[in-house]
Amino acid sequence: MSDFGIDAAQLVALFMESSAWGMQFVTMVICVYTLVSTSRTTRRPLNIPLLAYAIVLFGFGTLDIAFALHRNLQAFVSYKGVGGPDAVFNQISDYVTVLRSVWNFLAVLVADSALIHRCWVIYGRKWIFVIPSIIIWLGGFACACAETYYTSTLGKSTNLAGATKIEPFLNAFIVCGVTLNIVTTTLILYRINAIHRASARYFSKNSGGTTVSTRLQWSELNRILVESALVYTLSGIVLLIVNFAGSNAVYPTSDINLQIAGIQFDLILIRVGRGISTEHVEAQTSMQTMHFNLRALDRSKQRPGMQISVTQDTSLSTELRSFSDIESKKGSPHEFVQTVRVAGIDDDYV
C-alpha cells in the first residue's frame, strides 16, 4: 500500500462512494415508500422524525460525493500548477476537505444516534440502559469537533494519513464509533435474548408437554446482528485499521463508510416497517406457540358436548416488553378466553 498515491486513492474513493451512493439512493426510496405506505395502512400520521433521519443521511452522502467530484475535477482538470493532482489533494485545510470531514462526522453521529434510539425503544424507553452509549457518542462528538478545528487551522500541505496532529482525534472518533456499535448491539442482543428466554419458559410451562427452546437460533442471531448495523460496524473496524496503518486507503474506506451509515439505517426502517424485523418475528413465533398450546389444551381437557372458544386480543406495544405482560383470563366453564400482549412494531418505527 506504500505505492498507493493520494491521486489514485481519490479516484478509487470516488468510484466506490458512487457505487455505495447508488445503493443508498435505492434503499432511501424504498424506506420513504415503506414509511408512507405504512402510515396509510395503519391510518397514523406519517412519522416525520424517521423520514427526516433517512433524508438527512442521504443528504450528507449526496453532499460528500458532490464535493468529492468537485475536488477531482479541480485536481485533474482545472489545476495547472506545479505538483499536479497531489498538490490539490494535499491542501488539507482547504474548505472542500474540511467540509467533507464535517459531512462524514455528521453522518456517522446521526446514524449512531439512530442506533441508540433503537436500543432505547427496545429497553422500554429507560435511559439508564443507553447511558454508556450516550457517553461514548458524546466522546465521539468531542473528537469530531477537535479534528475539524485542527484540520481547518493546520495550514500546511499534507494528506490525511500524514497529518500527525489530527490523527489522534480521528483515531479516537473511529474507536468511539466502533465501540458504540459493539456496546449497543450487545445490549440489543441481550434484551431480545432475555425476552426470547422468558417467552420460551412461559410457553414450555403451559404447553402440555411441548418443549420450546430457550436459546436463540443461529438464523435469529444473524438477523439481530444485521439489524443492529453489523456491516456498518465492520466497515468502521476496517477504517480504523487502515488509518492506523497510515495508508491513503483511508480515503475510499472513509467515503464508503459514510454511505453505509445511511444504508444500514434505511434497511432497519424497511424491515421494521414491513413487519419482518426481530421484534415481529419474536411476536409471531410466540403467537404460533400459544396457538399450538391452546390446541393441546383443547385436546386434553375437552369433554363431550363442551365447546371451547379461543380469542386472542393482540395489541402492538410501543416497546419490546417482557412476556410478564401475558395475561390469561378464564370465563365461564364453557369458554376459555386468552389475552396476549406481544412485542410488535414500535410507534416510532411506523
HELIX and SHEET records of a PDB file:
HELIX    1   1 ILE A    6  THR A   42  1                                  37    
HELIX    2   2 ILE A   48  LEU A   73  1                                  26    
HELIX    3   3 GLN A   74  SER A   78  3                                   5    
HELIX    4   4 PRO A   85  PHE A   89  1                                   5    
HELIX    5   5 TYR A   95  ILE A  122  1                                  28    
HELIX    6   6 TRP A  127  VAL A  130  5                                   4    
HELIX    7   7 ILE A  131  THR A  153  1                                  23    
HELIX    8   8 LEU A  160  GLY A  162  5                                   3    
HELIX    9   9 GLU A  167  LYS A  205  1                                  39    
HELIX   10  10 TRP A  218  GLU A  227  1                                  10    
HELIX   11  11 LEU A  230  ALA A  245  1                                  16    
HELIX   12  12 VAL A  250  GLY A  273  1                                  24    
HELIX   13  13 THR A  278  LYS A  301  1                                  24    
HELIX   14  14 PHE A  323  ASP A  325  5                                   3    
HELIX   15  15 ASP A  347  TYR A  349  5                                   3    
SHEET    1   A 3 GLN A 312  LEU A 316  0                                        
SHEET    2   A 3 PHE A 336  VAL A 342  1                                        
SHEET    3   A 3 GLU A 327  LYS A 330 -1                                        
END                                                                             
